[in-house]
Amino acid sequence: MSIVYKTRTQLVVETLREKILSGEIKAGQPLRQAALASELNVSRIPVREALLQLEGEGLVVFEPHKGATATELNADQVDELFELRAILESDLLANSLPNISDEKLEEATLLLAKLDKALGKENAANTWSELNSSYHNCLYSGANRPQTLDLVNTLNKSADRYIRMHLLWAGGISKAESEHNDILAFSKARNIEAAVAMLKQHILGSRDEIKAFLEARESKMNG
């Protein structure tokens, strides 16, 4: 039974994802489970499961008294979020590396190995997102700047759906992997300048690819 469900859920996920990304379902538009179930000719269970998966990908948000709605994807917001991240995270890494312990670098190495394994698995976006934050925070652990770290974590929550989008559709996986390895190698060598430059490239490169993806989507919607 579960195999049939899985396939149905996946079909619903793919259909809804396509509609949201193509703009057929507009930002803020309510996603009513009963209506979607009858439109897609399935029961409500796969629809509910699909909406939860899309929430994990950052395309759907559940709001009190409103239910599920499609989230807004905004290229200008990407600029600000990723540029702030680049400034603050570079500062954290530069302050962390002179003081970071070998244990923490070892922990970052293990997290990176888990990150590589997480992709392609069930709920890859959720697991990857959490491990990615843990990996970065591990490298910043020597900075002793709790307020900057709080700000970075808040920014990352806002950037999360764009990061997931980059990962899942804009081909960000292979790039993220090699850049993460480079950042770690420079960090282990205590080469602050190279590690910070690589981190900036990692964050701003994601920004450029996500914006290109959103702009292509925009022109498709208006075309």
matplotlib code that plots the C-alpha trace (Angstrom):
import matplotlib.pyplot as plt

x = [0.0, 2.7, 4.4, 1.2, 0.9, 4.5, 4.0, 0.8, 2.3, 5.3, 3.0, 1.1, 4.4, 5.7, 2.5, 2.2, 5.9, 5.7, 2.5, 4.2, 7.5, 5.8, 3.6, 0.4, -0.2, 0.5, 2.3, -0.2, -2.7, -4.4, -3.9, -7.1, -6.6, -10.1, -10.1, -6.6, -7.6, -10.6, -8.6, -5.8, -8.2, -6.5, -7.6, -6.6, -3.8, -1.3, -2.2, -1.5, 1.8, 2.8, 2.1, 4.3, 7.1, 6.7, 6.8, 10.2, 11.3, 10.2, 7.5, 4.5, 3.9, 1.3, -0.3, -2.8, -6.4, -5.3, -4.0, -1.3, -0.4, 2.3, 5.3, 6.6, 9.9, 11.6, 14.9, 15.5, 15.2, 17.8, 20.3, 19.9, 19.8, 22.8, 24.9, 24.2, 25.1, 28.4, 29.4, 28.5, 29.6, 33.0, 33.4, 32.5, 34.9, 37.8, 37.3, 36.8, 39.8, 42.5, 40.7, 38.9, 39.7, 40.9, 37.9, 35.6, 37.4, 37.0, 33.3, 33.0, 34.7, 32.2, 29.2, 30.5, 30.6, 27.0, 26.0, 27.4, 25.4, 22.2, 21.5, 19.2, 17.6, 14.0, 13.5, 17.0, 16.2, 15.3, 18.3, 20.7, 19.5, 20.0, 23.4, 24.5, 23.7, 25.5, 28.5, 28.8, 28.1, 30.7, 33.3, 32.2, 32.3, 35.7, 34.5, 32.8, 30.3, 26.9, 25.0, 26.5, 25.7, 22.1, 21.7, 23.3, 20.9, 17.9, 19.1, 19.6, 16.0, 14.8, 17.2, 16.4, 13.8, 16.1, 19.0, 16.8, 15.7, 19.3, 20.0, 17.0, 16.6, 19.3, 22.1, 23.7, 24.6, 27.9, 29.1, 28.2, 30.1, 33.4, 33.2, 32.5, 35.5, 37.7, 36.5, 37.3, 40.7, 41.7, 40.2, 42.3, 45.4, 44.4, 44.6, 42.1, 42.3, 41.7, 39.0, 37.1, 37.4, 36.1, 33.2, 32.3, 32.4, 30.2, 27.5, 27.6, 27.8, 24.6, 23.0, 23.8, 22.5, 19.3, 18.6, 19.3, 16.8, 14.2, 14.6, 14.3, 11.1, 9.8, 10.3, 8.7, 5.7, 5.4, 6.3]
y = [0.0, 2.4, 2.1, 3.2, 6.1, 7.1, 7.3, 9.3, 11.7, 12.1, 12.8, 15.4, 17.0, 17.2, 18.7, 21.3, 22.2, 22.8, 25.0, 27.1, 27.4, 28.3, 30.9, 29.1, 29.0, 32.6, 33.6, 33.8, 31.7, 29.3, 25.6, 23.9, 20.2, 19.2, 21.2, 19.9, 16.3, 16.4, 18.3, 15.8, 12.9, 11.6, 11.3, 14.1, 12.0, 12.3, 16.0, 16.7, 14.7, 16.6, 20.0, 19.0, 18.0, 21.3, 23.2, 21.4, 22.8, 26.3, 26.6, 26.3, 27.9, 26.8, 29.8, 29.8, 30.2, 30.3, 26.8, 26.2, 29.0, 29.3, 31.4, 34.4, 34.1, 37.4, 38.1, 41.5, 39.7, 37.2, 40.0, 41.5, 38.2, 36.7, 39.9, 40.3, 36.6, 37.1, 40.1, 38.5, 35.0, 36.1, 38.1, 35.1, 32.8, 35.3, 35.6, 31.9, 30.4, 31.8, 30.2, 27.1, 23.8, 20.8, 18.9, 21.4, 21.0, 17.3, 17.7, 19.9, 17.1, 14.5, 16.8, 17.3, 13.5, 13.3, 16.2, 14.3, 11.2, 13.1, 14.0, 11.8, 10.4, 10.8, 14.3, 15.3, 19.0, 19.0, 16.9, 18.8, 22.1, 21.2, 19.6, 22.6, 25.0, 22.8, 22.6, 26.4, 27.0, 24.5, 26.5, 29.8, 28.3, 29.9, 33.4, 33.9, 36.4, 35.1, 38.2, 37.9, 34.2, 34.9, 37.3, 34.8, 32.1, 34.5, 35.4, 31.7, 31.0, 33.6, 32.4, 28.7, 28.3, 29.9, 27.7, 24.6, 25.8, 26.2, 22.8, 21.0, 22.8, 25.3, 22.7, 23.9, 20.4, 19.6, 23.1, 23.3, 20.0, 21.1, 24.6, 23.1, 20.9, 23.9, 26.0, 23.2, 22.5, 26.2, 26.3, 23.3, 25.0, 28.1, 30.1, 32.7, 34.8, 31.9, 30.4, 33.7, 34.3, 30.8, 31.3, 34.6, 33.0, 30.2, 32.5, 35.0, 32.3, 30.8, 34.3, 34.7, 31.2, 31.6, 35.0, 33.7, 30.8, 33.3, 35.7, 32.8, 31.8, 35.4, 35.7, 32.4, 33.5, 36.8, 35.3]
z = [0.0, 1.0, -2.5, -4.2, -1.8, -2.3, -6.0, -5.7, -3.2, -5.5, -8.5, -6.5, -5.3, -8.8, -10.2, -7.5, -7.5, -11.3, -10.9, -8.1, -10.0, -13.3, -11.5, -12.3, -8.6, -7.4, -4.2, -1.3, -3.1, -0.7, -1.4, -0.4, 0.2, -0.8, -4.0, -5.0, -4.2, -6.5, -9.2, -9.2, -8.7, -5.5, -1.9, 0.6, 2.2, -0.7, -1.0, 2.6, 2.4, -0.8, 0.9, 3.8, 1.5, -0.4, 2.9, 3.5, 0.1, 1.1, -1.6, 0.7, 4.1, 6.6, 8.3, 11.3, 10.1, 6.5, 5.9, 3.2, 0.8, -1.9, -0.7, -2.6, -4.4, -4.8, -6.6, -4.8, -1.5, -2.6, -3.2, 0.3, 2.1, 0.5, 0.6, 4.3, 4.8, 2.9, 5.1, 8.5, 7.8, 6.4, 9.6, 11.8, 9.9, 10.1, 13.8, 14.4, 12.6, 14.9, 17.9, 16.5, 18.1, 16.2, 17.6, 16.0, 12.6, 13.0, 13.7, 10.6, 8.6, 9.9, 9.1, 5.6, 5.1, 6.3, 4.0, 0.9, 2.0, 2.7, -0.9, -2.9, 0.2, 1.3, 2.6, 1.3, 1.4, 5.1, 6.2, 3.9, 5.2, 8.8, 8.2, 6.1, 9.0, 11.5, 9.2, 8.8, 12.5, 13.4, 11.5, 13.1, 16.6, 17.5, 16.8, 20.2, 18.6, 19.7, 18.4, 14.9, 15.0, 16.0, 13.1, 10.7, 11.8, 11.3, 7.8, 7.0, 8.0, 5.6, 2.9, 3.5, 0.7, -1.8, -0.6, -1.0, -4.5, -5.5, -4.3, -5.8, -9.2, -9.9, -9.9, -6.7, -5.3, -7.0, -6.6, -2.9, -2.3, -3.8, -2.2, 1.2, 0.9, -0.1, 2.8, 5.2, 3.7, 4.0, 7.5, 8.6, 7.1, 9.1, 5.9, 6.9, 3.8, 1.4, 3.6, 3.8, 0.0, -0.7, 1.7, 0.0, -3.4, -2.1, -0.8, -3.6, -6.3, -4.9, -5.0, -8.7, -9.6, -7.6, -9.2, -12.7, -11.9, -10.6, -13.5, -16.0, -14.2, -14.3, -18.0, -18.6, -16.6, -18.5, -21.9]

ax = plt.figure().add_subplot(projection="3d")
ax.plot(x, y, z, "-o")
ax.set_aspect("equal")
plt.show()
